[in-house]
């Protein structure tokens, strides 16, 4: 949804599990939008409740957030929250403010299909850069140029992400993974091959050097934001 910048009272929902960042962002926003109506949420559970009730013009959220009170912050929580918002609230503009923006590559297609604003910004940028991104989001623009992988021709299939999670989050071996996702072990090996191709790994050279392909795949997948 495009919001006229003449509207001096945008409704903004800030989502971050750390109060210091919530307070800092509020201060920055007040400098440019003194009459903005600002609400905050520190967990996914509270954020979804706030969105339903508050119906904000703009959601500003971190990726690494807690699901509920007293639970640890996790990147996957923020990814699932964003997917929920993109599916159920296509009219809402979104600004992702995080040090983990590369992980958005996991939802590349959903971002590209979002009809309203979707902008990313690193938490380390200046206040003015932050306000510029807020303006872009409120104008309904899409700006993901900071994420190299999301703007490439990379096609990251859901089954590859599932494979990575089962292998590195749950510690499963290929035979168990195959049974878990109801495919053959040969297909699991094919998924590994495609992932390693996307990660630009020279498999034959690494084998000749005696390198552990599973370990290197894990490291490269984390570097690219495919897994936490």
C-alpha positions in Angstrom: 0.0 0.0 0.0 1.4 3.4 -1.0 1.1 6.0 1.7 1.3 9.6 0.8 4.2 11.3 2.5 1.9 14.2 3.1 0.3 11.9 5.7 2.0 13.0 8.9 0.4 10.3 11.0 1.5 6.9 9.6 0.7 3.9 11.8 3.9 2.1 12.4 4.5 -1.2 14.2 8.1 -1.8 15.5 9.0 -5.4 16.2 12.3 -6.2 18.0 13.1 -8.4 21.0 15.6 -5.8 22.3 14.2 -2.7 24.0 17.3 -0.7 23.3 16.7 -1.0 19.5 13.0 -0.3 19.9 13.7 2.9 21.8 16.4 4.0 19.4 14.2 3.4 16.3 11.3 5.3 17.9 13.6 8.3 18.5 14.8 8.2 14.9 11.2 8.0 13.6 10.0 10.8 15.8 12.5 13.1 14.2 10.9 12.8 10.8 7.3 11.7 11.8 6.5 13.5 15.0 2.8 12.6 14.8 3.2 9.0 13.8 1.2 6.5 15.8 3.8 3.9 16.9 3.2 0.6 18.6 5.8 -2.0 19.6 6.1 -5.7 19.9 8.9 -7.9 21.3 7.7 -11.3 20.2 6.2 -13.0 17.2 3.1 -13.9 19.1 2.5 -10.3 20.2 3.4 -8.9 16.8 0.7 -11.0 15.0 -1.8 -9.8 17.6 -0.8 -6.2 17.1 -1.0 -6.4 13.3 -4.5 -7.8 13.4 -5.7 -5.1 15.8 -3.6 -2.1 14.8 -3.6 -2.6 11.0 -0.3 -0.6 10.6 0.7 1.2 7.4 4.3 0.1 8.0 5.8 -2.8 9.9 9.5 -2.4 10.8 10.9 -5.7 12.1 14.1 -7.5 12.9 14.6 -11.1 11.7 16.1 -12.5 14.8 13.3 -12.3 17.3 11.7 -14.4 20.0 8.5 -16.5 19.4 7.2 -15.9 22.9 8.3 -14.2 26.1 11.3 -15.9 27.8 12.2 -17.8 24.7 15.5 -17.2 22.8 15.6 -15.1 19.6 15.9 -17.1 16.4 16.2 -16.1 12.8 13.7 -18.6 11.7 11.1 -17.0 13.9 11.5 -13.7 12.0 11.4 -15.5 8.6 8.1 -17.3 9.5 6.6 -14.0 10.8 7.5 -12.3 7.5 6.0 -15.1 5.5 2.8 -14.8 7.5 2.6 -11.1 6.9 3.3 -11.4 3.2 0.5 -14.0 2.8 -2.1 -12.5 5.0 -1.4 -8.7 4.8 -0.4 -7.9 1.2 -1.4 -4.2 1.8 1.1 -3.7 4.6 4.5 -2.0 3.8 7.4 -3.8 5.4 10.9 -2.6 6.4 13.3 -5.3 7.6 15.9 -3.7 9.9 18.4 -6.3 10.9 22.0 -7.4 10.9 20.8 -10.7 9.3 19.2 -9.5 6.1 21.1 -12.0 4.0 18.8 -14.7 5.4 15.9 -13.2 3.5 17.2 -15.2 0.5 15.1 -18.1 1.9 11.9 -16.2 0.9 13.0 -14.6 -2.4 9.9 -15.5 -4.3 7.5 -14.3 -1.6 9.3 -10.9 -1.4 9.2 -10.4 -5.2 5.5 -11.1 -5.2 4.6 -8.7 -2.4 2.4 -5.9 -3.9 3.3 -3.3 -1.3 6.6 -1.8 -0.1 9.4 -4.2 1.0 12.7 -2.6 2.0 15.7 -3.9 3.8 18.3 -2.0 5.9 21.2 -3.0 8.1 20.9 -1.9 11.8 24.4 -0.3 11.4 23.4 2.4 9.0 23.1 6.1 9.9 19.8 7.6 11.1 19.4 9.5 7.8 19.8 6.3 5.8 17.3 4.6 8.0 14.8 7.4 7.4 15.3 7.2 3.7 14.4 3.5 3.8 11.3 4.3 5.8 10.3 6.8 3.2 10.8 4.2 0.4 8.8 1.6 2.2 5.9 4.0 2.9 5.9 4.9 -0.8 5.4 1.2 -1.6 8.8 0.6 -3.1 10.8 -2.6 -3.1 14.5 -2.3 -2.3 16.5 -5.4 -1.7 19.7 -4.4 -3.4 21.8 -4.9 -0.3 21.2 -8.7 -0.5 23.4 -10.0 -3.3 21.8 -13.5 -3.4 18.3 -12.3 -3.6 19.0 -10.1 -6.7 20.9 -12.8 -8.5 19.5 -15.5 -10.7 19.6 -17.9 -7.8 16.7 -20.2 -7.5 16.7 -21.7 -4.0 14.2 -24.6 -3.9 12.2 -25.3 -0.7 13.3 -29.0 -0.7 17.0 -27.8 -0.6 16.3 -25.7 2.5 14.5 -28.6 4.1 17.6 -30.8 3.4 19.9 -28.3 5.0 17.8 -28.0 8.1 17.5 -31.8 8.5 21.2 -32.3 8.0 22.6 -29.4 10.0 19.8 -28.5 12.5 18.7 -32.0 13.3 21.9 -33.9 12.5 20.3 -36.5 10.2 22.2 -38.6 7.7 21.1 -39.0 4.1 19.2 -42.4 4.6 17.1 -41.0 7.4 16.6 -37.7 5.5 15.3 -39.6 2.5 12.8 -41.5 4.6 11.8 -38.3 6.4 11.0 -36.4 3.2 9.8 -39.5 1.3 12.3 -39.5 -1.6 15.1 -41.9 -2.6 18.6 -41.6 -1.3 19.6 -40.9 -4.9 17.3 -37.9 -4.9 18.9 -36.6 -1.6 22.3 -36.9 -3.3 20.9 -34.9 -6.2 19.8 -32.2 -3.8 23.2 -32.0 -2.3 24.7 -31.7 -5.8 22.4 -28.9 -6.8 23.1 -27.1 -3.5 26.8 -27.4 -3.9 26.4 -26.1 -7.5 24.5 -23.0 -6.2 27.1 -22.5 -3.5 29.8 -22.5 -6.3 31.7 -25.3 -4.8 34.2 -27.1 -7.0 33.3 -30.6 -5.8 35.9 -32.5 -7.7 38.7 -30.2 -6.6 37.6 -30.3 -3.0 37.5 -34.1 -3.1 41.0 -34.2 -4.6 42.2 -32.0 -1.7 40.6 -34.4 0.8 38.1 -31.8 2.0 34.9 -32.8 3.9 32.2 -31.7 1.5 29.5 -31.8 4.2 31.4 -29.5 6.4 32.2 -27.1 3.6 28.6 -27.1 2.4 27.5 -26.3 6.0 29.9 -23.3 6.2 29.0 -22.0 2.8 25.3 -22.3 3.4 25.6 -20.3 6.6 27.7 -17.7 4.8 24.9 -17.2 2.2 22.1 -17.1 4.8 20.5 -20.4 3.7 20.5 -21.6 7.4 21.1 -20.0 10.8 
